[in-house]
């Protein structure tokens, strides 16, 4: 089997980095890389938040960079509304609901989540309708319990039925330690999650529904005559922070799911059970800064550019170019870029026809023996089936080479 395989590696030339491959062939250049190799640095322990559970996750790989008690069951409080947002976005994608739908704020939504309760509210008028899009923003920015209940009732007929949808989508995301019974997050039996699951949820919302995720960086929102600020203090501290959600009640303490992006690098932090609004913000900011200081994200391969070439039998051409359909990013400890080890899993024999975009194999990257990134290898060009004599000739050679 003959193929070309491009891999990021440190180089001594002025461009900084090049690709290594086996066997030797002309080398494709990397898409984006540091101008100069960074030296490896010793990573100190992560700053420890004053909470019951916490985790810092690399968004690109899903790798846990630091954490404590992050698989233990906790009350998610209003971070629950991120699951509500995800479910609403998925139902909109499926055509079940629309942004311009008129959503009724029911008696129940007003009674259990309105201004007369102890929780946060948006202030939509009882027994009147508002646009679904506006209620979504009221829920995300103002953390409105009334909006969450009304949206759940509109999307599924009842909040209980909507909770079933939430659990279905949570399972698809991979949230194995979570169970939801309401859309707002007030304390209830069998309503729980974990810091790790909530980080997975934040990662999924950013990845799957970026338009919905963008609501979380809005700093204030007005309903009628009531203007309320976003409770995420980090939005005012660091322009790199663009979400995600706060939570608080007596059983959960002060909680914050946050995310920030600097360059190609994005991190997700979850702090649960903190002691105050300021403390959860301080601790979350410290975690994010630590992650950005001691870890880095590299763009290994650009979408649609050749990184490998594979022989094809019985086709009109003898080779197919392989690449990735979306940019391949990898997060590593700072200065460890040169230690990445790539492998390529492809079939031993490829036969035409091959369609453009067809998955051919997988490119995997490991660091210290642990998988840190993988992506499908896809055909960048189509290979049509050859004529009768080409197929016959190649069949003979395939038989000969197999002996």
C-alpha positions as CSV (number, residue, x, y, z in Angstrom):
1,X,0.0,0.0,0.0
2,X,1.4,3.3,-1.1
3,X,0.1,6.6,0.3
4,X,1.1,10.1,1.3
5,X,0.3,11.3,4.8
6,X,0.9,14.8,6.0
7,X,1.6,15.4,9.7
8,X,2.4,18.5,11.6
9,X,5.9,18.5,13.1
10,X,8.5,21.0,14.2
11,X,10.8,22.2,11.5
12,X,14.0,24.2,11.5
13,X,13.1,26.2,8.4
14,X,11.8,29.7,8.6
15,X,8.2,28.7,8.1
16,X,8.3,27.1,11.5
17,X,6.4,23.9,10.9
18,X,6.1,21.3,8.1
19,X,4.5,17.9,7.6
20,X,6.3,14.6,7.8
21,X,5.1,11.6,5.9
22,X,5.9,8.0,4.9
23,X,7.0,7.3,2.2
24,X,8.8,10.5,1.3
25,X,6.9,12.6,-1.2
26,X,6.5,16.4,-1.9
27,X,5.1,17.9,1.3
28,X,1.9,19.9,1.5
29,X,2.2,22.9,3.8
30,X,0.2,23.2,7.0
31,X,-2.8,25.5,7.1
32,X,-2.0,27.5,10.3
33,X,0.8,27.1,12.8
34,X,2.8,29.1,15.3
35,X,5.5,31.3,13.7
36,X,8.0,29.7,16.1
37,X,7.8,26.5,18.2
38,X,6.8,27.1,21.8
39,X,8.9,25.6,24.5
40,X,7.2,23.1,26.7
41,X,6.3,24.5,30.1
42,X,5.6,22.8,33.4
43,X,1.9,23.0,34.2
44,X,1.1,24.0,37.7
45,X,-2.1,22.7,39.4
46,X,-5.3,24.5,38.3
47,X,-6.7,27.1,40.6
48,X,-9.3,25.4,42.8
49,X,-12.7,27.0,42.9
50,X,-14.7,27.4,46.2
51,X,-17.4,25.0,45.0
52,X,-18.6,21.4,45.4
53,X,-17.8,20.4,41.9
54,X,-16.0,21.9,38.9
55,X,-14.5,21.1,35.5
56,X,-12.5,22.8,32.8
57,X,-12.9,21.2,29.3
58,X,-11.2,21.8,26.0
59,X,-14.0,22.5,23.6
60,X,-12.3,21.1,20.5
61,X,-11.4,17.7,21.9
62,X,-13.8,17.4,24.9
63,X,-10.7,16.6,27.0
64,X,-10.9,17.4,30.7
65,X,-8.0,19.7,31.5
66,X,-8.8,19.9,35.2
67,X,-11.6,19.2,37.6
68,X,-12.9,17.9,40.9
69,X,-16.0,15.9,41.7
70,X,-17.2,16.5,38.2
71,X,-19.0,13.2,37.9
72,X,-20.9,13.6,41.1
73,X,-24.6,14.4,41.1
74,X,-25.4,18.1,41.7
75,X,-28.5,20.3,41.3
76,X,-28.1,22.3,38.1
77,X,-30.3,25.2,39.1
78,X,-30.9,27.6,36.2
79,X,-28.1,26.1,34.1
80,X,-31.0,23.7,33.3
81,X,-32.1,26.4,30.9
82,X,-29.2,25.6,28.7
83,X,-30.7,22.1,28.2
84,X,-34.0,23.9,27.6
85,X,-32.4,26.1,24.9
86,X,-30.8,23.1,23.3
87,X,-34.1,21.2,23.2
88,X,-35.9,24.2,21.7
89,X,-33.2,24.7,19.1
90,X,-33.4,21.0,18.1
91,X,-37.2,21.2,17.8
92,X,-36.9,24.3,15.6
93,X,-34.4,22.5,13.4
94,X,-36.9,19.6,13.1
95,X,-39.6,22.0,12.1
96,X,-41.8,21.5,15.1
97,X,-41.7,25.1,16.3
98,X,-40.7,28.4,14.7
99,X,-39.1,31.6,16.0
100,X,-42.2,33.7,15.1
101,X,-44.6,31.4,16.9
102,X,-46.8,33.2,19.4
103,X,-46.2,31.7,22.8
104,X,-48.8,32.0,25.6
105,X,-47.6,32.8,29.1
106,X,-50.0,30.5,30.9
107,X,-51.4,30.8,34.5
108,X,-49.0,28.0,35.5
109,X,-46.0,29.8,34.0
110,X,-46.9,33.0,35.7
111,X,-47.7,31.3,39.1
112,X,-44.6,29.1,39.2
113,X,-42.1,31.3,37.4
114,X,-43.5,34.9,37.4
115,X,-42.7,38.0,39.4
116,X,-44.5,36.8,42.4
117,X,-42.1,33.9,43.0
118,X,-38.7,33.8,44.6
119,X,-37.0,32.9,41.4
120,X,-35.8,35.0,38.4
121,X,-38.4,36.0,35.9
122,X,-38.7,37.8,32.5
123,X,-41.9,39.7,33.1
124,X,-44.1,38.6,30.1
125,X,-47.8,39.3,30.8
126,X,-49.9,36.4,32.0
127,X,-52.5,35.1,29.5
128,X,-50.9,37.0,26.7
129,X,-48.6,35.9,23.9
130,X,-45.1,36.9,22.8
131,X,-42.8,35.8,20.0
132,X,-41.0,32.5,20.7
133,X,-37.7,34.2,19.8
134,X,-38.3,37.0,22.4
135,X,-39.1,34.4,25.1
136,X,-36.0,32.5,24.3
137,X,-33.9,35.6,24.8
138,X,-35.8,36.4,28.1
139,X,-35.0,32.9,29.3
140,X,-31.3,33.1,28.3
141,X,-30.5,36.6,29.3
142,X,-32.8,37.2,32.2
143,X,-32.9,33.6,33.3
144,X,-36.7,33.8,33.3
145,X,-38.5,30.9,34.8
146,X,-41.8,32.1,33.5
147,X,-40.4,32.1,29.9
148,X,-38.9,28.6,30.4
149,X,-42.2,27.1,31.5
150,X,-44.2,28.9,28.7
151,X,-41.7,27.7,26.0
152,X,-41.9,24.2,27.3
153,X,-45.6,24.1,27.2
154,X,-45.7,25.5,23.7
155,X,-43.1,23.1,22.4
156,X,-44.5,19.9,24.0
157,X,-48.0,20.6,25.4
158,X,-46.8,20.5,29.0
159,X,-43.6,21.0,31.0
160,X,-43.6,17.3,31.9
161,X,-43.7,16.2,28.3
162,X,-41.0,18.8,27.5
163,X,-38.8,17.3,30.2
164,X,-39.0,14.0,28.4
165,X,-37.7,15.7,25.3
166,X,-34.9,17.2,27.3
167,X,-33.9,13.8,28.6
168,X,-33.9,12.4,25.1
169,X,-31.6,15.1,23.8
170,X,-29.4,14.8,26.8
171,X,-28.9,11.1,26.1
172,X,-27.9,11.9,22.5
173,X,-25.3,14.4,23.7
174,X,-23.9,11.8,26.0
175,X,-25.0,13.2,29.4
176,X,-25.1,9.9,31.2
177,X,-25.3,11.4,34.7
178,X,-28.3,13.7,34.2
179,X,-32.1,13.7,34.5
180,X,-34.4,16.6,34.1
181,X,-38.0,17.0,35.4
182,X,-38.5,20.7,34.6
183,X,-37.4,23.4,32.2
184,X,-36.3,26.1,34.6
185,X,-34.1,24.3,37.2
186,X,-35.8,25.0,40.5
187,X,-35.1,22.2,43.0
188,X,-37.1,19.0,42.5
189,X,-36.7,15.3,43.2
190,X,-34.9,13.5,40.4
191,X,-33.7,16.7,38.8
192,X,-30.0,16.5,38.6
193,X,-26.8,16.6,36.5
194,X,-23.0,16.6,36.9
195,X,-20.4,19.3,36.2
196,X,-19.0,17.1,33.4
197,X,-22.4,16.6,31.8
198,X,-23.0,20.3,31.9
199,X,-19.7,21.0,30.2
200,X,-20.7,18.5,27.5
201,X,-24.0,20.4,27.1
202,X,-22.2,23.7,26.7
203,X,-20.0,22.1,24.1
204,X,-23.0,20.7,22.3
205,X,-24.9,24.0,22.2
206,X,-22.0,25.9,20.8
207,X,-21.3,23.3,18.2
208,X,-24.8,22.4,17.1
209,X,-26.8,25.6,17.5
210,X,-24.4,28.6,17.4
211,X,-27.3,31.0,16.7
212,X,-29.1,30.0,19.9
213,X,-25.8,30.0,21.8
214,X,-25.3,33.6,20.8
215,X,-28.3,34.7,23.0
216,X,-26.2,34.0,26.0
217,X,-23.7,36.9,25.4
218,X,-26.5,39.5,25.3
219,X,-25.8,41.8,28.2
220,X,-29.4,42.9,28.9
221,X,-32.9,42.4,27.7
222,X,-36.1,44.3,28.0
223,X,-39.6,43.0,28.4
224,X,-42.2,45.7,28.5
225,X,-40.9,48.3,30.9
226,X,-38.6,45.9,32.6
227,X,-34.9,45.8,31.6
228,X,-32.7,43.2,33.3
229,X,-29.0,42.5,32.9
230,X,-27.4,39.2,32.2
231,X,-26.2,37.7,35.5
232,X,-22.9,36.4,34.0
233,X,-20.4,38.9,35.3
234,X,-17.7,37.5,33.0
235,X,-19.3,39.2,30.0
236,X,-18.2,42.5,31.4
237,X,-14.7,41.3,32.4
238,X,-13.3,39.6,29.3
239,X,-14.4,40.2,25.7
240,X,-13.4,36.6,24.9
241,X,-16.2,35.3,27.1
242,X,-19.4,34.8,25.2
243,X,-21.5,32.7,27.6
244,X,-23.0,30.7,29.0
245,X,-25.3,30.6,32.0
246,X,-25.6,31.3,35.7
247,X,-27.6,29.4,38.3
248,X,-28.6,29.7,41.9
249,X,-30.9,28.5,44.6
250,X,-30.5,27.4,48.2
251,X,-29.9,23.7,47.3
252,X,-27.5,24.3,44.5
253,X,-25.5,27.3,45.7
254,X,-24.1,29.7,43.1
255,X,-23.2,28.0,39.8
256,X,-21.7,29.2,36.5
257,X,-21.2,27.5,33.1
258,X,-18.9,29.8,31.1
259,X,-17.0,29.7,27.8
260,X,-14.4,31.9,26.1
261,X,-12.6,31.8,22.8
262,X,-9.2,33.2,22.1
263,X,-8.0,32.6,18.5
264,X,-8.8,29.0,17.6
265,X,-8.9,27.9,21.2
266,X,-12.2,27.7,23.1
267,X,-12.6,26.4,26.7
268,X,-15.7,25.5,28.7
269,X,-15.7,25.9,32.5
270,X,-18.4,24.7,35.0
271,X,-18.3,25.7,38.6
272,X,-21.1,24.3,40.9
273,X,-22.0,25.1,44.5
274,X,-20.0,28.2,44.9
275,X,-20.4,30.6,47.8
276,X,-21.5,33.9,46.0
277,X,-22.1,35.5,42.7
278,X,-18.7,37.1,42.7
279,X,-16.9,34.0,43.8
280,X,-18.3,31.9,41.0
281,X,-17.2,34.5,38.5
282,X,-13.7,34.9,40.0
283,X,-13.1,31.2,40.1
284,X,-14.4,30.7,36.6
285,X,-12.2,33.4,35.2
286,X,-9.2,32.0,37.0
287,X,-9.9,28.6,35.4
288,X,-10.3,30.0,32.0
289,X,-7.1,32.0,32.3
290,X,-5.2,29.0,33.5
291,X,-6.4,26.9,30.6
292,X,-5.5,29.5,28.0
293,X,-2.0,30.0,29.6
294,X,-1.0,26.4,29.8
295,X,-2.8,24.7,26.9
296,X,-3.0,25.6,23.2
297,X,-5.1,24.7,20.2
298,X,-3.5,24.1,16.8
299,X,-5.1,23.8,13.4
300,X,-3.6,20.6,11.9
301,X,-5.4,20.3,8.7
302,X,-7.6,22.7,6.6
303,X,-10.9,21.5,5.2
304,X,-10.7,20.3,1.6
305,X,-6.9,20.2,1.3
306,X,-5.0,17.0,0.5
307,X,-3.2,15.4,3.4
308,X,-3.0,11.9,2.0
309,X,-3.2,10.0,-1.3
310,X,-4.3,6.4,-1.7
311,X,-4.1,4.0,-4.6
312,X,-7.3,3.1,-6.3
313,X,-8.0,-0.1,-8.3
314,X,-10.3,-0.5,-11.3
315,X,-10.8,3.3,-11.7
316,X,-10.4,5.9,-14.5
317,X,-7.6,7.3,-12.3
318,X,-5.1,5.5,-10.2
319,X,-5.3,7.6,-7.0
320,X,-7.7,9.4,-4.8
321,X,-6.8,12.5,-2.7
322,X,-7.8,12.3,0.9
323,X,-8.5,15.2,3.3
324,X,-10.9,16.3,6.1
325,X,-14.3,17.9,5.5
326,X,-14.0,20.4,8.3
327,X,-10.8,22.0,9.8
328,X,-9.1,19.6,12.2
329,X,-8.1,21.2,15.5
330,X,-6.3,19.7,18.4
331,X,-5.7,20.9,22.0
332,X,-2.4,20.1,23.7
333,X,-0.4,21.3,26.7
334,X,1.6,24.4,25.6
335,X,4.9,23.4,23.9
336,X,3.9,19.8,23.2
337,X,2.9,20.3,19.5
338,X,6.0,18.5,18.2
339,X,5.1,15.4,20.3
340,X,1.9,14.7,18.5
341,X,1.8,11.3,16.8
342,X,-0.5,10.8,13.8
343,X,-1.8,7.6,12.3
344,X,-4.1,7.0,9.4
345,X,-6.5,4.1,9.2
346,X,-7.6,3.3,5.6
347,X,-8.7,0.1,3.8
348,X,-5.9,-1.9,2.4
349,X,-7.6,-2.1,-0.9
350,X,-9.7,0.7,-2.5
351,X,-11.8,0.0,-5.6
352,X,-13.6,2.4,-7.8
353,X,-16.2,3.9,-8.0
354,X,-15.5,6.4,-5.2
355,X,-17.7,9.5,-4.7
356,X,-16.4,12.9,-3.8
357,X,-16.9,13.4,-0.1
358,X,-17.1,9.6,0.6
359,X,-15.6,8.6,3.9
360,X,-12.5,6.5,3.3
361,X,-10.9,6.1,6.7
362,X,-9.8,8.0,9.8
363,X,-6.9,10.2,10.8
364,X,-6.0,10.0,14.5
365,X,-3.6,12.0,16.6
366,X,-2.3,10.9,19.9
367,X,-0.1,12.5,22.6
368,X,1.7,10.2,25.1
369,X,-0.3,7.3,23.8
370,X,-3.7,9.0,24.4
371,X,-6.1,10.0,21.6
372,X,-6.4,13.7,21.5
373,X,-8.1,14.2,18.1
374,X,-9.6,12.2,15.2
375,X,-11.5,13.0,12.1
376,X,-12.9,11.1,9.1
377,X,-10.7,11.1,5.9
378,X,-12.9,11.8,2.9
379,X,-12.3,11.6,-0.8
380,X,-11.5,15.1,-2.2
381,X,-12.1,13.9,-5.8
382,X,-14.4,11.3,-7.4
383,X,-13.0,8.3,-9.1
384,X,-15.2,6.7,-11.7
385,X,-15.2,3.1,-12.5
386,X,-12.8,2.2,-15.3
387,X,-13.7,0.3,-18.5
388,X,-13.8,-3.5,-18.9
389,X,-10.1,-3.9,-19.7
390,X,-9.0,-1.6,-16.9
391,X,-11.1,-3.6,-14.4
392,X,-9.8,-6.9,-15.8
393,X,-6.1,-5.8,-15.8
394,X,-6.4,-4.5,-12.2
395,X,-8.1,-7.6,-11.1
396,X,-5.1,-9.6,-12.3
397,X,-2.6,-7.3,-10.6
398,X,-4.6,-7.4,-7.4
399,X,-4.5,-11.2,-7.5
400,X,-0.8,-11.2,-8.2
401,X,0.0,-8.8,-5.3
402,X,-2.1,-10.8,-2.9
403,X,0.0,-13.9,-3.5
